[in-house]
């Protein structure tokens, strides 16, 4: 009886899902690859929400943005298998890719800049690559959060994205995370076109 009641509270329909990509574990906190988690944290702060329930290989929570009920998803599969968590949640709640916003790091953008897109390729990002592969669709709206490129060609990419922000970049990234969360709110309230127009030059 208790389990059925608990399941019922999370079994209702959601209008949207917002996903922050990153790696679980203290050693990955505040690294470039985890800015999707940081943006989701910011969203949780804004709406007094928490991602603590364990479901879909993720930590999940929910909030209401305007008239919309929104599922918040923090995959715990490690970045390269993010699609497992996203696909499970989408299938369970019958959400389409267009209802599922993904927030993640982008090395092609300067630190502190964000870009909102309606859909597109994975852009070389392994988390998005897995999401697109397992869902069979690239029609996911997304907020790309710039972390900057490698300092020189010989620098190992894995070491770069799993590294922490420099002292100079830290305040820029704080602003970027705030803008990414605001863009997600705009997406839910006003739609992807408005979010792209308002936030892609931030």
N, C-alpha and C positions, 0 to 999 in steps of 0.2 A: 504493500500500500504506500509506504513512504517513498519508495523508488519511483512508483508511477506518478505520484504527485510532483516529485522533483523533475521528472522528465516532462511532465505537462507544461511546467513553467518555461521550459526551453523548446517546446514543440510547436509554438505558435509561429505564424508567418512573419517573416521580416521583409521590409521593403528594400533594404540595402545591406550589403556587408562591406565593411572597411577592413582591409588586411594590411598589417605592418610586417614587412619581411626583416628577418635577422637570424642570428644564431643564439640558441639558449646557452646559459652558463655565464658565470661571473667574469670569466676571462675574456668574454666578447663584449662586455658592457662598454658603451661609449667608444666603440670602434666605428670606422667608416661604414662597414657592411651592416651596421645595426641602426642606421638612422631611421629606417622604417619602424622599428620598435620605438625609437624615441619620439617619432611623430604620433604614434598610437598612444604613447604615454601622455603626450600633450593633450590629445583629444580626450583621454580619460580624465585628466585634471579639469578640463573645461566643463565637462558634463558630469562630474562627480561619479564616474564609472570606474569599475575595476575589471581586469581580465584575470580572474582567479579560478574559474570553473575549468575543469579538465574535460575536453571533448574534442573530437576530430583531430587527434594528435596535436592539440593546441591548447593554449590558455584563452578562454573566451569570456566575453562580457557583453553587455548591451547598453544602449542609451537611446534616448528619443531626441531627434533633431527636427525641430519644427513638428510637423504631423507624421513624421516617418519613424518607424521603429528600426533601429540599426544594430546589426550584430558586429561586434568587434572581435577580430581574430588575430592571434599572435602564434603562428605555427612554431611548434617545438621540434620539428623534424630535421633541423639544420637547413641552411639555405638551399642546398642543391636538391632537396626533396620537398620544397615548399608546396608543390602541386598536390601532393598526397593530402595535406590538410585542407587546402582550398577546395579541391574537388569533392572531398567528403562532405564538407559543410554545404557547398552548393547543391549537391545531390539531395542531401537530407532536407533542406529548406526550399528546394526547387527554385533556386536563384539562377538567373542567367548571367553570362559574363558582363553584360551592360549594367547589371545591378551590383557588380563586385568591383570595388575600387582597390587598387594595389598601390602601396607606398613603398618605395625602395631607393637605394643609393644609385647614383649614376656618375661614373668616372669621366664622362665626356663633358659634364657641366662644371663650371668653376665652383669652388666651395661657397656655399651660401645661396646659390641660385636654385630655383626650382622650375620645373616645366610640367605642365599638365597636358596629357594627350588622351584622345578618345579611344585609341587602339594602336596596334602596330606590332612590329617584330620584338624579339626579346632584347635586341641591342647588345647582345653578348653577355647579358646578365643571367647567371645560372638559375637564380630563383624564378625569374620570369620564364626562362626557357622550359623549366619543368612544369610550371603552371600551364603554359600554352600547349606543351606536349600531351599532358594527361587530360586536359579538358578538350583538346582538339579545336581550340579557338584562340584567336589573338585579339578578340574584340573586348578586351578588358580596359576600361578607363584606368588611368594611372597618374600618379604624382611622382615624378623623378626628382630626387633630391641630390644636388650636385655635391660631390666630395673632392673633385679635382682629380687630375690624372697623375700617373707615376712621375716622380721628379726627374727620372731619366730612363731611357729605353731598357737598360739592363736591370732595372729594379724589378724584383719579383712581384707580380700583380697580387698574388695571394697575400704576401707580406704587407702590401700597400693597403688593401681593403680591410685587412684584419688589424691594421695599426690604428693608434689613437690620433685624434686631431692635434695639430700643432697649437701652440699658445695663440698664434696669430689667427688661426682658422676657427678656434673655439667660439668666439662671439658671433662670427658669421654663420656657423652651423646652428647656433641657438636660434637665430632669426629664421633660418631656413626651415627648421623643424616647426616653428610657430606658424610660418606661412603655409607649410604643407598641411598642417592640421586645419588651418582656416580654409584652405582650398578644398579639403575633404568635406567640410561643413557646407561650403558653397555648392559643391557637387550635389549633395543631398537636397539642399533647399532650393536651388535654382537650376540645376542641370549642368551637364558637362560643358556646354558651350559657354555659359557664364563663367564657370571655373577656369576654362582655358583663357578667356578674354581678360579676366581680372588678375590671374596669378602666373601666367606663363612668362612674364617679364620681371618677376620679383627677384 
